[in-house]
Amino acid sequence: ITGQRSLGSKVWDIDGNEYIDISMGFGVHLFGHSEPFIMSALEGQLQRGFQIGPLSQFSDKVALLISELTGMERVCFANSGTEAVMTAIRLARATTGRNLIVIFKDAYHGHFDGVLAVATKNQGQSGAAPMAPGVTQNAVNNVLVLAYDDPASLEVIQAHAHELAAVVVEPVPSRRPDVQPTEFLQQLRQLTQEIDAALIFDEVITGFRIHPGGAQAWFGVEADIATYGKIVGGGMPIGVIAGKAMYLDGIDGGSWNYGDESYPAAETTFFAGTFSRNPLAMAAAHAVLSEVKSAGLPLYQRLNQRTTELAQTVNAFFTAAEVPIQIVNFG
Protein backbone atom coordinates (compact mmCIF):
# COMPACT_ATOMS: atom_id res chain seq x y z
CA ILE A 1 0.00 0.00 0.00
CA THR A 2 1.44 3.36 -1.02
CA GLY A 3 0.11 6.09 1.21
CA GLN A 4 -0.82 9.54 -0.01
CA ARG A 5 -2.26 11.22 3.09
CA SER A 6 -3.52 10.44 6.59
CA LEU A 7 -5.74 11.98 9.23
CA GLY A 8 -6.92 10.72 12.61
CA SER A 9 -7.39 6.96 12.34
CA LYS A 10 -7.48 6.93 8.52
CA VAL A 11 -4.94 6.49 5.74
CA TRP A 12 -5.60 7.05 2.02
CA ASP A 13 -3.56 5.40 -0.73
CA ILE A 14 -2.59 6.81 -4.13
CA ASP A 15 -5.69 5.21 -5.70
CA GLY A 16 -8.00 7.01 -3.29
CA ASN A 17 -8.86 3.96 -1.16
CA GLU A 18 -9.56 4.71 2.50
CA TYR A 19 -8.25 2.47 5.31
CA ILE A 20 -8.64 2.37 9.07
CA ASP A 21 -5.10 2.08 10.44
CA ILE A 22 -5.70 -0.49 13.20
CA SER A 23 -2.02 -0.44 14.23
CA MET A 24 -1.61 3.36 13.94
CA GLY A 25 1.69 3.36 12.09
CA PHE A 26 3.15 0.28 13.82
CA GLY A 27 2.19 1.84 17.15
CA VAL A 28 3.75 5.26 16.54
CA HIS A 29 0.69 7.51 16.35
CA LEU A 30 -0.75 7.38 19.87
CA PHE A 31 -2.67 10.61 19.23
CA GLY A 32 -3.65 9.85 15.63
CA HIS A 33 -2.32 10.76 12.20
CA SER A 34 -1.65 14.45 11.53
CA GLU A 35 -2.52 15.41 15.09
CA PRO A 36 -2.74 19.24 15.08
CA PHE A 37 -0.48 19.88 18.09
CA ILE A 38 2.26 17.68 16.59
CA MET A 39 1.86 19.18 13.12
CA SER A 40 2.11 22.66 14.64
CA ALA A 41 5.36 21.75 16.40
CA LEU A 42 6.82 20.37 13.17
CA GLU A 43 5.72 23.37 11.14
CA GLY A 44 7.27 25.72 13.67
CA GLN A 45 10.58 23.85 13.50
CA LEU A 46 10.51 23.80 9.69
CA GLN A 47 10.26 27.58 9.70
CA ARG A 48 13.34 27.76 11.98
CA GLY A 49 15.26 25.19 9.91
CA PHE A 50 16.63 21.80 10.93
CA GLN A 51 20.28 22.32 11.74
CA ILE A 52 22.47 19.21 11.94
CA GLY A 53 25.37 19.54 14.39
CA PRO A 54 24.21 22.02 17.03
CA LEU A 55 21.92 20.69 19.75
CA SER A 56 18.22 21.22 19.17
CA GLN A 57 16.69 23.79 21.52
CA PHE A 58 14.34 21.01 22.64
CA SER A 59 17.01 18.38 23.45
CA ASP A 60 17.31 19.20 27.15
CA LYS A 61 13.55 19.72 27.50
CA VAL A 62 12.77 16.32 25.97
CA ALA A 63 15.41 14.64 28.13
CA LEU A 64 13.97 16.23 31.26
CA LEU A 65 10.43 15.16 30.34
CA ILE A 66 11.55 11.56 29.79
CA SER A 67 13.43 11.59 33.08
CA GLU A 68 10.44 13.06 34.92
CA LEU A 69 7.92 10.60 33.44
CA THR A 70 10.03 7.44 33.73
CA GLY A 71 12.21 8.20 36.76
CA MET A 72 15.38 7.55 34.77
CA GLU A 73 18.50 9.48 35.76
CA ARG A 74 20.07 10.24 32.38
CA VAL A 75 18.78 10.27 28.79
CA CYS A 76 20.47 9.92 25.40
CA PHE A 77 19.01 10.03 21.88
CA ALA A 78 19.45 7.81 18.81
CA ASN A 79 17.71 7.45 15.47
CA SER A 80 15.62 4.33 16.07
CA GLY A 81 14.59 1.70 18.58
CA THR A 82 17.11 -0.69 17.05
CA GLU A 83 19.94 1.79 17.66
CA ALA A 84 18.71 2.40 21.19
CA VAL A 85 18.80 -1.30 22.11
CA MET A 86 22.19 -1.76 20.44
CA THR A 87 23.59 1.16 22.44
CA ALA A 88 22.04 -0.03 25.70
CA ILE A 89 23.73 -3.42 25.33
CA ARG A 90 27.05 -1.78 24.45
CA LEU A 91 26.81 0.41 27.57
CA ALA A 92 26.04 -2.61 29.75
CA ARG A 93 29.03 -4.50 28.40
CA ALA A 94 31.32 -1.48 28.75
CA THR A 95 30.24 -0.84 32.35
CA THR A 96 30.31 -4.42 33.61
CA GLY A 97 33.34 -5.59 31.64
CA ARG A 98 31.39 -8.72 30.71
CA ASN A 99 30.21 -9.94 27.30
CA LEU A 100 27.26 -12.31 27.67
CA ILE A 101 23.66 -11.10 27.35
CA VAL A 102 20.35 -12.89 27.82
CA ILE A 103 17.32 -12.31 25.62
CA PHE A 104 14.04 -14.23 25.56
CA LYS A 105 12.08 -16.17 22.96
CA ASP A 106 9.19 -14.32 21.27
CA ALA A 107 10.72 -10.93 22.10
CA TYR A 108 11.63 -8.35 19.46
CA HIS A 109 14.63 -6.06 20.00
CA GLY A 110 15.13 -4.57 16.57
CA HIS A 111 17.22 -5.76 13.68
CA PHE A 112 20.89 -5.40 14.53
CA ASP A 113 22.90 -8.61 14.25
CA GLY A 114 23.68 -8.96 17.95
CA VAL A 115 20.08 -9.83 18.88
CA LEU A 116 19.04 -11.78 15.77
CA ALA A 117 19.39 -15.10 17.53
CA VAL A 118 17.40 -18.27 18.14
CA ALA A 119 17.84 -20.70 21.00
CA THR A 120 20.00 -23.79 20.68
CA LYS A 121 20.95 -26.67 22.96
CA ASN A 122 24.37 -28.31 22.84
CA GLN A 123 24.98 -31.14 25.30
CA GLY A 124 22.32 -29.65 27.53
CA GLN A 125 23.83 -26.15 27.44
CA SER A 126 21.78 -23.16 26.27
CA GLY A 127 23.16 -21.17 23.38
CA ALA A 128 22.21 -19.25 20.27
CA ALA A 129 22.36 -19.52 16.50
CA PRO A 130 21.79 -16.88 13.82
CA MET A 131 18.12 -16.15 13.13
CA ALA A 132 18.59 -15.36 9.45
CA PRO A 133 21.05 -15.70 6.56
CA GLY A 134 23.70 -13.00 6.65
CA VAL A 135 23.96 -13.00 10.44
CA THR A 136 27.20 -14.67 11.48
CA GLN A 137 27.59 -17.10 14.34
CA ASN A 138 30.21 -14.78 15.83
CA ALA A 139 27.57 -12.06 16.12
CA VAL A 140 25.48 -14.18 18.50
CA ASN A 141 28.13 -16.18 20.35
CA ASN A 142 27.67 -14.01 23.43
CA VAL A 143 23.88 -14.37 23.50
CA LEU A 144 21.68 -16.78 25.45
CA VAL A 145 18.07 -17.14 24.29
CA LEU A 146 15.88 -18.38 27.14
CA ALA A 147 12.19 -19.06 27.74
CA TYR A 148 10.27 -16.08 29.11
CA ASP A 149 8.32 -16.29 32.36
CA ASP A 150 10.00 -19.60 33.17
CA PRO A 151 11.68 -20.26 36.56
CA ALA A 152 14.22 -22.49 34.80
CA SER A 153 15.56 -19.44 32.98
CA LEU A 154 16.41 -17.82 36.30
CA GLU A 155 18.56 -20.85 37.12
CA VAL A 156 20.43 -20.50 33.82
CA ILE A 157 21.02 -16.80 34.49
CA GLN A 158 22.37 -17.62 37.95
CA ALA A 159 24.68 -20.24 36.47
CA HIS A 160 26.20 -17.64 34.12
CA ALA A 161 26.35 -14.85 36.72
CA HIS A 162 30.12 -14.36 36.44
CA GLU A 163 30.00 -13.59 32.70
CA LEU A 164 26.63 -11.88 32.30
CA ALA A 165 26.57 -8.21 31.31
CA ALA A 166 22.83 -7.76 30.88
CA VAL A 167 19.40 -9.33 30.72
CA VAL A 168 17.39 -7.68 27.96
CA VAL A 169 13.64 -8.04 28.30
CA GLU A 170 10.57 -6.86 26.44
CA PRO A 171 8.37 -6.68 29.57
CA VAL A 172 5.30 -7.70 27.57
CA PRO A 173 6.42 -9.51 24.40
CA SER A 174 5.04 -7.73 21.35
CA ARG A 175 4.38 -11.14 19.79
CA ARG A 176 2.63 -12.37 22.98
CA PRO A 177 0.74 -9.48 24.61
CA ASP A 178 -1.15 -11.99 26.77
CA VAL A 179 2.11 -12.69 28.67
CA GLN A 180 2.27 -10.10 31.47
CA PRO A 181 4.54 -11.70 34.11
CA THR A 182 4.75 -9.36 37.09
CA GLU A 183 6.32 -11.93 39.43
CA PHE A 184 8.91 -13.04 36.88
CA LEU A 185 9.98 -9.45 36.22
CA GLN A 186 10.33 -8.83 39.96
CA GLN A 187 12.46 -11.98 40.28
CA LEU A 188 14.61 -10.85 37.34
CA ARG A 189 15.15 -7.51 39.04
CA GLN A 190 16.28 -9.11 42.27
CA LEU A 191 18.54 -11.63 40.54
CA THR A 192 20.28 -9.11 38.25
CA GLN A 193 20.97 -6.88 41.25
CA GLU A 194 22.52 -9.80 43.11
CA ILE A 195 24.86 -10.71 40.23
CA ASP A 196 25.67 -7.09 39.21
CA ALA A 197 24.23 -7.47 35.72
CA ALA A 198 22.21 -4.74 34.02
CA LEU A 199 18.47 -5.21 33.66
CA ILE A 200 17.49 -3.61 30.35
CA PHE A 201 13.81 -2.97 29.65
CA ASP A 202 13.14 -2.69 25.93
CA GLU A 203 10.21 -0.29 26.07
CA VAL A 204 10.33 0.82 22.45
CA ILE A 205 6.79 -0.57 22.16
CA THR A 206 5.44 -0.47 25.74
CA GLY A 207 6.94 2.91 26.61
CA PHE A 208 4.34 5.69 26.99
CA ARG A 209 1.68 3.24 25.78
CA ILE A 210 0.30 1.52 28.87
CA HIS A 211 1.12 4.25 31.44
CA PRO A 212 3.00 7.57 31.42
CA GLY A 213 5.86 5.74 33.16
CA GLY A 214 5.69 2.75 30.84
CA ALA A 215 6.02 -0.88 31.85
CA GLN A 216 8.38 0.05 34.70
CA ALA A 217 5.59 2.00 36.39
CA TRP A 218 2.93 -0.57 35.48
CA PHE A 219 4.81 -3.54 36.96
CA GLY A 220 6.58 -1.61 39.70
CA VAL A 221 10.02 -2.73 38.51
CA GLU A 222 12.91 -0.28 38.04
CA ALA A 223 15.30 -1.23 35.26
CA ASP A 224 18.92 -0.12 35.04
CA ILE A 225 18.51 0.96 31.43
CA ALA A 226 15.37 1.40 29.35
CA THR A 227 14.97 2.02 25.64
CA TYR A 228 12.15 3.97 24.04
CA GLY A 229 11.02 4.97 20.56
CA LYS A 230 7.89 4.93 18.39
CA ILE A 231 5.34 7.01 20.35
CA VAL A 232 8.02 9.43 21.58
CA GLY A 233 8.76 10.76 18.09
CA GLY A 234 5.16 11.49 17.12
CA GLY A 235 5.88 10.05 13.66
CA MET A 236 9.50 11.20 13.40
CA PRO A 237 12.29 8.59 13.67
CA ILE A 238 13.70 8.46 17.19
CA GLY A 239 15.34 6.17 19.72
CA VAL A 240 15.96 6.87 23.38
CA ILE A 241 18.38 5.28 25.83
CA ALA A 242 17.62 6.18 29.44
CA GLY A 243 18.97 4.85 32.69
CA LYS A 244 21.23 5.09 35.67
CA ALA A 245 24.25 7.38 35.45
CA MET A 246 26.67 4.51 36.09
CA TYR A 247 25.69 3.14 32.66
CA LEU A 248 24.77 6.30 30.71
CA ASP A 249 27.97 8.07 31.73
CA GLY A 250 29.61 5.73 29.22
CA ILE A 251 28.23 8.03 26.50
CA ASP A 252 29.91 11.28 27.54
CA GLY A 253 32.08 10.65 30.58
CA GLY A 254 29.57 11.87 33.13
CA SER A 255 28.88 15.12 34.95
CA TRP A 256 31.39 17.92 35.45
CA ASN A 257 31.38 21.63 36.26
CA TYR A 258 32.98 24.75 34.89
CA GLY A 259 35.32 26.66 37.16
CA ASP A 260 36.75 23.77 39.16
CA GLU A 261 38.91 20.70 38.64
CA SER A 262 36.05 18.32 37.84
CA TYR A 263 35.98 16.61 34.43
CA PRO A 264 34.02 13.83 32.67
CA ALA A 265 35.97 11.01 34.30
CA ALA A 266 33.92 7.90 33.38
CA GLU A 267 35.34 5.62 30.71
CA THR A 268 33.38 6.04 27.49
CA THR A 269 32.41 3.65 24.74
CA PHE A 270 31.78 4.50 21.10
CA PHE A 271 28.57 6.33 20.27
CA ALA A 272 27.64 8.32 17.18
CA GLY A 273 24.77 9.29 14.91
CA THR A 274 24.62 12.17 12.43
CA PHE A 275 20.86 12.48 12.79
CA SER A 276 20.56 11.79 16.51
CA ARG A 277 18.66 14.63 18.19
CA ASN A 278 17.32 15.70 14.80
CA PRO A 279 15.53 19.04 15.35
CA LEU A 280 12.29 17.82 13.75
CA ALA A 281 12.26 14.70 15.93
CA MET A 282 13.04 16.74 19.03
CA ALA A 283 10.25 19.23 18.28
CA ALA A 284 7.74 16.43 17.77
CA ALA A 285 8.95 14.57 20.87
CA HIS A 286 8.61 17.70 22.98
CA ALA A 287 5.02 18.13 21.80
CA VAL A 288 4.14 14.47 22.42
CA LEU A 289 5.70 14.21 25.87
CA SER A 290 4.27 17.56 26.96
CA GLU A 291 0.82 16.23 26.06
CA VAL A 292 1.49 12.94 27.88
CA LYS A 293 2.52 14.88 30.99
CA SER A 294 -0.45 17.23 30.76
CA ALA A 295 -3.07 14.55 30.08
CA GLY A 296 -1.62 12.19 32.68
CA LEU A 297 -2.99 8.85 33.77
CA PRO A 298 -6.63 9.57 32.73
CA LEU A 299 -5.51 9.54 29.08
CA TYR A 300 -4.24 5.97 29.46
CA GLN A 301 -7.18 4.81 31.54
CA ARG A 302 -9.58 5.94 28.79
CA LEU A 303 -7.48 4.42 26.02
CA ASN A 304 -6.98 1.12 27.86
CA GLN A 305 -10.70 0.85 28.57
CA ARG A 306 -11.66 1.56 24.96
CA THR A 307 -9.17 -1.04 23.75
CA THR A 308 -10.54 -3.65 26.18
CA GLU A 309 -14.08 -2.92 25.00
CA LEU A 310 -13.01 -3.33 21.37
CA ALA A 311 -11.33 -6.67 22.14
CA GLN A 312 -14.38 -7.93 24.04
CA THR A 313 -16.74 -6.89 21.24
CA VAL A 314 -14.68 -8.56 18.52
CA ASN A 315 -14.14 -11.70 20.62
CA ALA A 316 -17.89 -11.96 21.23
CA PHE A 317 -18.41 -11.86 17.48
CA PHE A 318 -15.78 -14.58 16.93
CA THR A 319 -17.47 -16.77 19.54
CA ALA A 320 -20.93 -16.27 18.05
CA ALA A 321 -19.62 -16.97 14.55
CA GLU A 322 -17.68 -20.03 15.80
CA VAL A 323 -14.45 -18.62 14.42
CA PRO A 324 -11.36 -19.96 16.28
CA ILE A 325 -9.69 -16.55 16.68
CA GLN A 326 -9.21 -14.42 19.77
CA ILE A 327 -7.81 -10.95 20.36
CA VAL A 328 -5.55 -10.52 23.39
CA ASN A 329 -4.30 -7.15 24.56
CA PHE A 330 -2.07 -5.34 27.02
CA GLY A 331 -3.72 -1.98 27.40
Buried (B, 14 or more C-beta within 10 A) or exposed (E): EEEEEBEBEBBBEEEEEEEEBEEBBEBBBBBBBBBEEBBEBBEEBEEEEBEEEEEBBBBEBBBEBBBEBBBBBBBBBBBBBBBBBBBBBBBBBBBBEBEBBBBBBEBBBBBBBBBBBBBEEEEEEBBBBBBEEEBEEEBBBBBBBBBBBBEEBBEBBEEBBEBBBBBBBBBBBBEBBEBBBEEBBEBBBEBBEEBEBBBBBBBBBBBBBBBBBBBBBBBEBBBBBBBBBBBBBBBBBBBBBBBBEBBBBBBBEBEEEEEEEEEEEBEBEEBEBEBBBBBBBBBBBBBBBBBBEEBEEEBBEEBBEEBEEEBEEEBEEEEEEEEEEEBEEBB
